[in-house]
Amino acid sequence: MEFAPRAAPPYSRLEELPAGGPGPGPVSVPGPVPSYKYWSIFNILCCCLPLGLVAVFYSGQVEECLARRDTAGAKSASDTARTINILALVIGLACIGVAIFYLIQRMELIKFSTAPTTQSPLYYNLG
């Protein structure tokens, strides 16, 4: 009675091949691919709306590719979503910083323009 060899179970982490096994060493088996969906939503709400929307699109692409078992496409979309999220965060924080800087400058100008003058407003130069 002969038994057919069993298929190897799917692995989701870096596995070492046995010493006598084929191949040069560690084999990278694809693991979970992050979608960065929540980071994208945060960027929509707090940082940069247009880039956040693009990042949400690529986050959805990651989930669609994983549903089709296309790990290469999912990894590519995940990397793109991460890059766009970083860009959105940097641009959003820079815009917030510039806005705060100009608000402070505006307050300084208002304070300066409302400072009391040394000359009476009823002073007339007659000549």
Number of C-alpha atoms within 10 A of each C-alpha: 2 4 5 5 6 6 6 6 6 8 11 11 12 12 12 11 13 10 9 6 9 8 10 8 12 11 12 12 11 14 12 11 17 16 25 19 22 11 19 30 17 15 25 22 12 15 22 21 17 11 22 27 19 18 31 23 15 25 25 19 20 29 19 15 17 18 11 11 11 13 17 14 16 26 21 16 25 24 19 18 29 21 13 21 28 18 17 25 22 14 15 19 15 13 14 14 12 12 12 12 11 12 12 12 12 12 11 11 12 11 10 10 10 8 9 8 8 6 7 8 7 6 7 7 5 4 3
